Amino acid sequence: MKTSYCHLCLIPDNGGGKMKNFGICLVLLAIAGVECSNGASNYILLIAPPERGHLNPILELAKQLTFNRTDNDTEILVSVPSYADVNVSSWVTDEGLNYIYSGIAHDVTLDDMHQFSLMDSRNLKNYLNFVSRMAQLFHSFNRAAYETLLPILRKKHGKPRVIIFDLNMLWAIDLAEQLGSIPAIVVCPFLIDALNLPSMTPRWHTPSYIVPYSPSTFLGRIQLFFYRSIVLPYQTHFIFSRIYQRKFDYEYFIKKYHLSVFVSTAPPFEVPRSVINPAIHFLGPFLYQNRLQPMTSNLLSWLNDIVEHNDTLIYISLGSIGLLTREQSDKLVTAFIQLIETKHSSQIRVLWARGNTLSSNDSRFRLEGFVPQKTILSHSAMQQQRSLYINHCGMSSMHESIVFGIPHIAFPLFLDQHQVAQRSVQLRMGLYIDKNNFTSNELIEKILLILNNPQIYRRNTQKIADSFRINGNGLERAQNIIEYISKYGRDMQKLIVSYDSQMHWIEKYSLDILICFLLIALLVFIIIRIILKMLNRKQKKE
């Protein structure tokens, strides 16, 4: 790592997780301004919101760029705005990464995100309310990051080589333009509707990860047509554009600013679609596995004991912001206790991450706060034939389940998680539980069905994991593209933009040529009519 006074803008973990006064940092930044302005600004900036589902892929990519770098002179800086009540800098620094102060969303608390996760998004009215609330939350993160980063980065007296940002951090585009047409890359977990990219498949036939409508039935096609023709434009122009206070159209941004798109998944888990655009890169899951976080010695001993006794492990994690009702928690606990206390071919044990608000007196039912998830999933206790992962079907969690070859119970909480869950069920990697309409007995039956049939669910999960490897390591491919763009800037991005993307729609659909042909045909028709009339007159005269 190149040493520089510019590092004074990095905020260390405060240990307590609560917001502290950042005045010291700002004073140090002002003192260091001269040194920063005199030095070369050789860095890549990654921007993400403080929501784990969107932050994790950015962190994984930052780890690849930091720990596997080919240019030791290039700094990798990660920007994540904090909540009003929680300083998130440790989420970055605990991974061994450099955090650059990114402001505070003063009107958003962590509990606001928890309450947001409880909103229903299953019918149209609730869906639009959900999307509107989501836009408000992410707009606050955008504003905090933009207003904080712009003066800080200008003081560095140089441009970042590349800005890489999460799909919802839209103002990163403005940041790139204000700093001088910086090449930018948008990262998204799948080709969701907000990108609205051109496709060889008619848009109203393209499956969505946001709504449950399927083009495989007539009713589903009607619903998709209504969604894409009416709901999606309304959502884009009257919700996102209004709340974000700017145009929200990624198809337009990709053309105008020559954005590259990193899709951190790939077919067949990504719904196959006819998208041909060299600016879109299907890279597969962003999972950095070279530096797994250590777990506590007590937890490690507990897992090793499972392997030693050939017990069965059920691991449950429902995300960082997802909340359950008391009734839902009670149903889960009842099912787990019954599984533990009932005699099976091997003793069942349960590990519940972020379940420390509950209580258990049974050593076979372990409740933890934070656990290093990839470390857990890679442990021998989870790699046995009889193991199971219950997750909320966020794309990062689903990717981890697939990459580590572990079948799962899909327990989605909101929005795209329902469709991610349905996709995993279609591929026979797991079974679905409706959080609002399930019983303890149903959960027990589905858990045992998966545990007793590894030749189906574990094998299919491994099959999809192997399919991801066909295209190589997604993070390494992403790094190669980033380094190339870093070297050649937007000139490189312009070279891979689809040739027809800059065409006027009249040219793109050859309407000018068709009109020309029609005019020629009309002219020929008129000439023939005139000739025929002249011949008729001549015949009458004769």
VEXSE-862654 format. One line per 2 residues: their letters; for each residue x, y, z of C-alpha. Coordinates in Angstrom, 2 decimals, decimal comma, always signed. Layout:
N
a) X:Y:Z ~ ...
This chain:
542
mk) +0,00:+0,00:+0,00 ~ +1,42:+3,35:-0,96
ts) +1,78:+5,59:+2,09 ~ +0,21:+9,02:+1,77
yc) -1,20:+11,75:+3,97 ~ -4,35:+11,25:+1,95
hl) -5,03:+8,27:+4,19 ~ -6,05:+10,75:+6,88
cl) -9,50:+10,82:+5,29 ~ -9,94:+7,18:+6,19
ip) -12,09:+6,60:+9,28 ~ -11,03:+3,77:+11,60
dn) -13,57:+1,62:+13,40 ~ -14,76:+3,29:+16,58
gg) -15,31:-0,09:+18,25 ~ -18,78:+0,67:+19,58
gk) -20,66:+0,80:+16,28 ~ -22,45:+4,05:+17,26
mk) -21,98:+7,35:+15,47 ~ -19,15:+9,55:+16,71
nf) -18,27:+13,08:+15,88 ~ -16,32:+13,15:+12,64
gi) -14,87:+16,58:+13,36 ~ -11,40:+15,20:+14,05
cl) -11,33:+13,58:+10,63 ~ -12,39:+16,78:+8,89
vl) -9,71:+18,79:+10,72 ~ -7,05:+16,25:+9,78
la) -8,33:+16,31:+6,21 ~ -7,97:+20,08:+6,06
ia) -4,42:+19,90:+7,50 ~ -3,48:+17,22:+5,01
gv) -4,97:+19,08:+2,06 ~ -1,65:+20,51:+0,88
ec) +0,10:+17,15:+0,93 ~ -2,83:+15,50:-0,86
sn) -2,96:+18,14:-3,55 ~ +0,74:+17,73:-4,29
ga) +0,62:+13,95:-4,60 ~ -0,63:+11,88:-7,48
sn) -4,17:+10,57:-7,02 ~ -3,86:+7,01:-8,18
yi) -6,93:+5,27:-6,83 ~ -10,08:+3,35:-7,69
ll) -13,27:+4,29:-5,86 ~ -16,07:+1,86:-5,02
ia) -19,42:+3,22:-3,76 ~ -22,18:+1,21:-2,07
pp) -25,17:+1,82:+0,22 ~ -25,10:+0,55:+3,83
er) -27,44:-2,33:+3,06 ~ -25,71:-5,70:+3,13
gh) -27,38:-7,16:+0,06 ~ -26,01:-4,30:-2,05
ln) -22,81:-3,75:-0,08 ~ -21,48:-7,32:-0,04
pi) -20,76:-7,67:-3,80 ~ -18,91:-4,33:-3,71
le) -16,84:-5,48:-0,71 ~ -16,01:-8,77:-2,43
la) -14,86:-6,90:-5,52 ~ -12,82:-4,48:-3,38
kq) -11,07:-7,43:-1,71 ~ -10,16:-8,88:-5,10
lt) -8,71:-5,53:-6,22 ~ -6,90:-4,95:-2,89
fn) -5,42:-8,35:-2,10 ~ -4,78:-9,56:-5,66
rt) -3,64:-6,30:-7,16 ~ -1,21:-6,16:-10,05
dn) -0,43:-2,46:-9,50 ~ +0,78:-1,79:-5,95
dt) +0,69:+1,98:-6,54 ~ -3,10:+2,04:-6,95
ei) -5,19:+2,55:-3,83 ~ -8,60:+0,92:-3,48
lv) -11,05:+3,09:-1,52 ~ -14,52:+1,98:-0,43
sv) -17,24:+4,54:+0,20 ~ -20,33:+3,66:+2,27
ps) -22,49:+6,37:+3,89 ~ -23,46:+5,72:+7,51
ya) -26,85:+5,58:+9,19 ~ -27,92:+8,36:+11,54
dv) -27,29:+6,05:+14,50 ~ -24,70:+3,56:+13,25
nv) -21,20:+4,17:+11,92 ~ -20,65:+1,55:+9,22
ss) -16,93:+2,17:+8,71 ~ -16,09:-1,06:+10,57
wv) -18,09:-3,03:+7,99 ~ -15,33:-2,06:+5,56
td) -12,24:-1,89:+7,77 ~ -12,95:-5,27:+9,40
eg) -12,45:-6,76:+5,93 ~ -8,98:-5,21:+5,74
ln) -10,11:-2,55:+3,27 ~ -9,61:+1,22:+3,13
yi) -12,74:+3,19:+4,04 ~ -13,18:+6,76:+2,85
ys) -15,57:+8,90:+4,85 ~ -18,83:+9,14:+2,91
gi) -21,14:+11,20:+5,07 ~ -24,20:+10,35:+7,16
ah) -27,78:+9,80:+6,03 ~ -29,20:+11,81:+8,93
dv) -32,82:+10,90:+8,15 ~ -32,28:+7,11:+8,03
tl) -31,64:+4,85:+11,02 ~ -30,85:+1,15:+11,01
dd) -34,29:+0,52:+12,50 ~ -35,81:+2,32:+9,49
mh) -34,24:-0,38:+7,32 ~ -35,57:-3,08:+9,62
qf) -39,09:-1,65:+9,41 ~ -38,73:-1,34:+5,65
sl) -38,01:-5,07:+5,44 ~ -41,37:-5,79:+7,09
md) -43,35:-3,98:+4,38 ~ -45,50:-6,17:+2,17
sr) -44,67:-5,98:-1,55 ~ -46,86:-8,75:-2,94
nl) -49,79:-6,81:-4,49 ~ -49,69:-3,77:-6,76
kn) -50,58:-1,08:-4,20 ~ -48,18:-2,45:-1,61
yl) -45,51:-2,93:-4,27 ~ -45,64:+0,74:-5,31
nf) -45,54:+1,86:-1,66 ~ -42,58:-0,46:-1,08
vs) -40,71:+0,88:-4,12 ~ -41,44:+4,47:-3,09
rm) -40,05:+3,88:+0,41 ~ -37,01:+2,10:-1,03
aq) -36,32:+5,07:-3,33 ~ -36,55:+7,49:-0,37
lf) -34,07:+5,48:+1,69 ~ -31,53:+5,06:-1,10
hs) -31,89:+8,69:-2,17 ~ -30,76:+9,69:+1,34
fn) -27,68:+7,46:+0,97 ~ -26,97:+8,96:-2,46
ra) -27,23:+12,54:-1,25 ~ -25,00:+11,92:+1,77
ay) -22,30:+10,21:-0,29 ~ -22,33:+12,73:-3,15
et) -22,29:+15,87:-1,00 ~ -19,50:+14,46:+1,18
ll) -17,30:+12,82:-1,42 ~ -17,23:+15,58:-4,04
pi) -15,28:+18,15:-1,95 ~ -13,06:+15,45:-0,42
lr) -12,09:+13,99:-3,79 ~ -11,54:+17,42:-5,33
kk) -9,01:+18,13:-2,58 ~ -7,05:+15,09:-3,70
hg) -6,32:+17,16:-6,84 ~ -6,75:+14,24:-9,15
kp) -9,33:+11,90:-10,51 ~ -10,04:+8,34:-9,52
rv) -9,11:+6,06:-12,37 ~ -12,47:+4,31:-12,21
ii) -15,65:+4,70:-10,16 ~ -17,48:+1,45:-9,44
fd) -20,91:+1,74:-7,87 ~ -23,95:-0,24:-6,85
ln) -27,03:+0,03:-9,02 ~ -28,91:+2,13:-6,44
ml) -26,10:+4,66:-5,91 ~ -27,18:+6,56:-8,99
wa) -25,57:+9,87:-8,05 ~ -22,18:+8,22:-8,57
id) -22,70:+9,08:-12,24 ~ -22,92:+12,79:-11,33
la) -19,83:+12,39:-9,17 ~ -17,93:+10,88:-12,11
eq) -19,00:+13,75:-14,38 ~ -18,17:+16,47:-11,84
lg) -14,69:+15,03:-11,37 ~ -14,07:+15,04:-15,11
si) -15,76:+12,28:-17,10 ~ -14,38:+9,42:-15,02
pa) -15,05:+5,96:-16,50 ~ -17,73:+4,26:-14,42
iv) -19,00:+0,73:-13,86 ~ -22,39:-0,17:-12,40
vc) -22,69:-3,42:-10,43 ~ -26,05:-5,20:-10,25
pf) -27,01:-8,63:-8,87 ~ -29,06:-9,46:-11,96
li) -30,47:-7,63:-14,98 ~ -33,30:-6,10:-13,00
da) -35,94:-3,94:-14,59 ~ -34,36:-0,64:-13,57
ln) -31,62:-1,18:-16,18 ~ -34,26:-1,44:-18,91
lp) -31,65:-2,63:-21,40 ~ -32,42:-3,40:-25,03
sm) -33,11:-7,06:-25,69 ~ -33,78:-9,32:-28,65
tp) -36,75:-10,62:-26,66 ~ -39,79:-8,27:-26,56
rw) -39,70:-6,59:-23,17 ~ -43,19:-7,62:-22,18
ht) -42,10:-11,28:-22,55 ~ -38,93:-10,91:-20,47
ps) -39,19:-12,57:-17,01 ~ -38,66:-10,30:-14,03
yi) -36,92:-10,80:-10,69 ~ -39,13:-8,11:-9,17
vp) -42,64:-9,40:-9,86 ~ -43,86:-13,03:-9,85
ys) -45,46:-12,99:-13,30 ~ -44,32:-15,72:-15,69
ps) -44,41:-15,52:-19,52 ~ -45,04:-19,28:-19,65
tf) -48,82:-18,82:-19,33 ~ -51,34:-16,59:-21,09
lg) -52,33:-14,93:-17,80 ~ -48,67:-14,42:-16,95
ri) -48,05:-12,74:-20,31 ~ -50,99:-10,40:-19,71
ql) -49,63:-9,53:-16,26 ~ -46,09:-9,00:-17,59
ff) -47,43:-6,84:-20,43 ~ -49,34:-4,68:-17,92
yr) -46,32:-4,48:-15,61 ~ -43,80:-3,54:-18,30
si) -46,13:-1,24:-20,26 ~ -47,70:+0,67:-17,35
vl) -46,29:-0,15:-13,91 ~ -42,58:-0,05:-14,79
py) -42,73:+3,31:-16,66 ~ -44,78:+4,75:-13,78
qt) -42,26:+3,41:-11,27 ~ -39,34:+4,82:-13,27
hf) -40,69:+8,29:-14,07 ~ -43,07:+9,08:-11,20
if) -41,30:+7,37:-8,29 ~ -37,55:+7,00:-8,87
sr) -37,02:+10,07:-11,07 ~ -39,15:+12,24:-8,76
iy) -37,51:+11,09:-5,53 ~ -33,95:+10,92:-6,92
qr) -34,53:+14,38:-8,44 ~ -33,01:+13,34:-11,73
kf) -33,60:+11,15:-14,76 ~ -33,65:+7,47:-13,78
dy) -32,95:+5,62:-17,01 ~ -29,97:+3,29:-17,15
ey) -30,41:+2,58:-20,85 ~ -29,89:+6,32:-21,41
fi) -26,96:+6,48:-18,95 ~ -25,17:+3,52:-20,53
kk) -25,35:+5,22:-23,93 ~ -24,50:+8,76:-22,81
yh) -21,78:+8,02:-20,26 ~ -20,49:+4,76:-21,77
ls) -21,11:+2,82:-18,58 ~ -20,02:-0,78:-18,27
vf) -22,34:-3,19:-16,46 ~ -21,13:-5,95:-14,14
vs) -23,82:-8,56:-13,50 ~ -22,71:-10,54:-10,46
ta) -24,48:-13,70:-11,51 ~ -24,80:-15,76:-14,69
pp) -27,12:-18,18:-16,45 ~ -28,61:-20,62:-15,73
fe) -29,41:-19,07:-12,35 ~ -29,88:-15,70:-14,01
vp) -33,07:-16,01:-16,02 ~ -31,76:-16,63:-19,57
rs) -32,63:-13,79:-21,91 ~ -31,53:-12,55:-25,31
vi) -29,38:-9,60:-24,28 ~ -26,53:-8,91:-26,66
np) -24,56:-5,87:-25,55 ~ -20,77:-5,98:-25,12
ai) -20,99:-3,45:-22,27 ~ -22,85:-6,05:-20,17
hf) -20,60:-8,60:-18,49 ~ -22,14:-11,70:-16,90
lg) -19,40:-12,50:-14,40 ~ -20,96:-14,93:-11,96
pf) -21,01:-14,61:-8,15 ~ -18,71:-12,11:-6,46
ly) -17,31:-14,32:-3,67 ~ -13,75:-13,72:-2,48
qn) -12,59:-16,91:-0,76 ~ -8,87:-16,31:-0,20
rl) -9,24:-14,48:+3,13 ~ -12,10:-15,95:+5,14
qp) -12,86:-14,27:+8,45 ~ -11,99:-16,37:+11,50
mt) -14,71:-17,60:+13,84 ~ -14,50:-17,78:+17,63
sn) -12,69:-20,78:+19,08 ~ -15,85:-21,82:+20,92
ll) -17,92:-21,89:+17,74 ~ -15,13:-23,68:+15,86
sw) -15,02:-26,40:+18,55 ~ -18,80:-26,77:+18,33
ln) -18,64:-27,26:+14,54 ~ -15,71:-29,67:+14,80
di) -17,72:-31,71:+17,29 ~ -20,52:-32,01:+14,71
ve) -18,06:-33,46:+12,20 ~ -16,55:-35,80:+14,79
hn) -19,96:-37,25:+15,72 ~ -21,25:-37,19:+12,12
dt) -24,20:-35,02:+13,18 ~ -26,44:-33,02:+10,85
li) -26,17:-29,21:+10,83 ~ -28,97:-26,81:+9,89
yi) -27,69:-23,26:+9,49 ~ -30,19:-20,38:+9,36
sl) -29,48:-16,78:+8,45 ~ -32,17:-14,35:+7,29
gs) -30,07:-11,34:+6,34 ~ -28,88:-8,21:+8,08
ig) -32,09:-6,14:+8,03 ~ -34,81:-8,76:+7,83
ll) -37,12:-8,99:+10,83 ~ -39,58:-11,73:+11,77
tr) -42,84:-11,38:+13,62 ~ -43,13:-13,11:+16,98
eq) -45,43:-15,70:+15,42 ~ -42,93:-16,50:+12,64
sd) -40,06:-16,83:+15,13 ~ -42,11:-19,12:+17,36
kl) -42,95:-21,40:+14,43 ~ -39,28:-21,67:+13,47
vt) -38,16:-22,35:+17,03 ~ -40,88:-24,99:+17,50
af) -39,77:-26,77:+14,32 ~ -36,09:-26,71:+15,29
iq) -36,69:-27,99:+18,81 ~ -38,84:-30,82:+17,48
li) -36,15:-31,76:+14,94 ~ -33,45:-31,72:+17,61
et) -35,42:-33,79:+20,11 ~ -36,70:-36,38:+17,61
kh) -34,45:-39,33:+16,90 ~ -33,12:-39,41:+13,33
ss) -30,38:-41,33:+11,56 ~ -28,01:-38,65:+12,89
qi) -28,40:-36,02:+15,59 ~ -29,66:-32,70:+14,18
rv) -28,11:-29,47:+15,43 ~ -29,11:-25,90:+14,57
lw) -26,99:-22,75:+14,26 ~ -29,00:-19,52:+13,95
ar) -27,03:-16,41:+12,92 ~ -28,42:-13,14:+14,27
gn) -30,69:-15,21:+16,47 ~ -29,19:-13,94:+19,71
tl) -32,39:-12,07:+20,59 ~ -33,99:-15,48:+21,21
ss) -33,17:-17,88:+24,02 ~ -32,09:-21,52:+24,12
nd) -30,89:-23,79:+26,90 ~ -29,97:-26,62:+24,55
sr) -26,37:-26,84:+23,32 ~ -27,69:-28,47:+20,14
fr) -29,58:-25,25:+19,31 ~ -26,94:-22,53:+19,12
le) -27,92:-18,85:+18,82 ~ -25,29:-16,36:+17,67
gf) -25,12:-12,68:+16,83 ~ -22,72:-12,16:+13,93
vp) -20,98:-15,15:+12,37 ~ -18,59:-15,14:+9,38
qk) -20,99:-16,74:+6,93 ~ -18,57:-17,91:+4,25
ti) -16,37:-19,44:+6,94 ~ -19,37:-21,35:+8,30
ls) -20,52:-22,54:+4,88 ~ -17,03:-23,74:+3,95
hs) -16,58:-25,71:+7,20 ~ -16,68:-29,51:+7,02
am) -19,86:-29,52:+9,12 ~ -21,71:-27,81:+6,26
qq) -19,93:-29,78:+3,54 ~ -21,32:-33,11:+4,75
qr) -24,07:-34,75:+2,70 ~ -26,64:-34,10:+5,43
sl) -26,51:-30,35:+5,95 ~ -28,92:-27,56:+5,11
yi) -28,95:-23,78:+4,81 ~ -32,13:-21,79:+5,52
nh) -31,79:-18,33:+3,99 ~ -33,84:-15,29:+2,97
cg) -32,84:-15,56:-0,70 ~ -30,94:-12,34:-0,99
ms) -28,78:-12,79:-4,06 ~ -25,52:-12,82:-2,07
sm) -26,80:-15,51:+0,30 ~ -28,16:-17,54:-2,59
he) -24,83:-17,34:-4,39 ~ -23,03:-18,51:-1,26
si) -25,43:-21,43:-0,94 ~ -24,77:-22,40:-4,57
vf) -21,00:-21,88:-4,66 ~ -20,49:-23,96:-1,50
gi) -22,87:-26,61:-2,86 ~ -25,36:-26,54:+0,01
ph) -29,09:-27,15:-0,61 ~ -31,47:-24,78:+1,11
ia) -34,88:-23,87:+2,40 ~ -35,93:-20,66:+0,64
fp) -37,48:-18,29:+3,20 ~ -37,85:-14,97:+1,30
lf) -38,87:-11,79:+3,11 ~ -39,60:-9,18:+0,43
ld) -39,44:-7,99:-3,20 ~ -36,88:-9,76:-5,44
qh) -36,18:-12,39:-2,78 ~ -39,47:-14,11:-3,65
qv) -38,45:-14,49:-7,29 ~ -34,90:-15,56:-6,37
aq) -36,51:-18,22:-4,18 ~ -38,82:-19,37:-6,96
rs) -35,87:-19,60:-9,36 ~ -33,98:-21,84:-6,95
vq) -37,05:-24,07:-6,61 ~ -37,37:-24,26:-10,41
lr) -33,78:-25,52:-10,55 ~ -34,57:-28,03:-7,75
mg) -31,89:-26,72:-5,40 ~ -34,28:-26,23:-2,50
ly) -37,86:-25,92:-1,29 ~ -39,98:-22,82:-0,68
id) -41,53:-21,60:+2,57 ~ -44,05:-18,73:+2,54
kn) -43,20:-16,65:+5,61 ~ -46,83:-15,54:+6,01
nf) -48,46:-18,93:+5,53 ~ -46,41:-21,79:+6,92
ts) -46,62:-24,21:+9,82 ~ -43,91:-25,81:+11,91
ne) -44,88:-29,22:+10,53 ~ -44,56:-28,00:+6,94
li) -41,07:-26,69:+7,67 ~ -40,05:-29,98:+9,34
ek) -41,34:-32,02:+6,38 ~ -39,44:-29,93:+3,84
il) -36,22:-29,95:+5,88 ~ -36,30:-33,74:+6,17
li) -37,15:-34,09:+2,47 ~ -33,99:-32,20:+1,52
ln) -31,79:-33,91:+4,12 ~ -32,95:-37,36:+3,04
np) -32,52:-36,70:-0,70 ~ -29,04:-35,26:-1,25
qi) -28,94:-36,99:-4,64 ~ -31,58:-34,49:-5,77
yr) -31,10:-31,17:-3,99 ~ -27,37:-31,23:-3,21
rn) -26,55:-32,63:-6,65 ~ -28,61:-29,94:-8,43
tq) -27,01:-27,22:-6,31 ~ -23,56:-28,53:-7,24
ki) -24,61:-28,63:-10,90 ~ -25,41:-24,89:-10,88
ad) -22,17:-24,17:-8,97 ~ -20,21:-25,99:-11,68
sf) -22,03:-24,01:-14,37 ~ -20,76:-20,77:-12,80
ri) -17,20:-22,07:-13,16 ~ -17,57:-22,52:-16,92
ng) -16,89:-18,82:-17,42 ~ -14,01:-18,76:-14,95
ng) -13,58:-16,74:-11,77 ~ -16,00:-13,80:-11,88
le) -13,90:-11,58:-9,64 ~ -10,75:-12,19:-11,68
ra) -12,62:-11,36:-14,88 ~ -14,00:-8,21:-13,24
qn) -10,49:-7,21:-12,17 ~ -9,16:-7,65:-15,72
ii) -11,91:-5,41:-17,10 ~ -11,39:-2,79:-14,38
ey) -7,63:-2,68:-14,97 ~ -8,17:-2,30:-18,71
is) -10,69:+0,51:-18,22 ~ -8,38:+2,07:-15,62
ky) -5,60:+2,14:-18,19 ~ -7,54:+3,37:-21,24
gr) -10,51:+5,20:-19,68 ~ -13,68:+5,90:-21,58
dm) -11,91:+5,38:-24,88 ~ -12,00:+1,67:-24,14
qk) -15,63:+1,79:-23,05 ~ -16,61:+3,58:-26,25
li) -15,06:+0,77:-28,28 ~ -17,33:-1,86:-26,77
vs) -20,58:+0,09:-26,94 ~ -23,05:-1,57:-29,27
yd) -22,75:+0,14:-32,68 ~ -26,49:+0,84:-32,85
sq) -26,72:+2,35:-29,35 ~ -25,93:+5,87:-30,59
mh) -28,40:+5,71:-33,46 ~ -31,58:+7,75:-33,56
wi) -34,59:+5,47:-33,23 ~ -35,56:+6,28:-36,83
ek) -32,18:+4,95:-38,02 ~ -32,13:+2,05:-35,55
ys) -35,36:+0,60:-36,88 ~ -34,56:+1,58:-40,49
ld) -37,68:+3,72:-40,72 ~ -35,88:+6,19:-42,99
il) -35,06:+3,36:-45,41 ~ -38,59:+1,98:-45,25
ic) -40,05:+5,44:-45,84 ~ -37,71:+5,85:-48,80
fl) -38,87:+2,53:-50,26 ~ -42,50:+3,50:-49,68
li) -41,98:+6,85:-51,40 ~ -40,28:+5,14:-54,34
al) -43,10:+2,59:-54,52 ~ -45,65:+5,41:-54,33
lv) -43,82:+7,33:-57,04 ~ -43,71:+4,25:-59,28
fi) -47,40:+3,66:-58,61 ~ -48,23:+7,28:-59,54
ii) -46,13:+7,09:-62,71 ~ -47,83:+3,83:-63,74
ri) -51,25:+5,40:-63,06 ~ -50,34:+8,41:-65,20
il) -49,08:+6,19:-68,04 ~ -52,22:+4,04:-67,91
km) -54,45:+7,12:-68,00 ~ -52,53:+8,48:-70,98
ln) -52,88:+5,15:-72,78 ~ -56,61:+5,04:-72,05
rk) -57,08:+8,56:-73,45 ~ -55,12:+7,64:-76,56
qk) -57,25:+4,53:-77,11 ~ -60,47:+6,56:-76,72
ke) -59,29:+9,07:-79,29 ~ -58,58:+6,28:-81,76
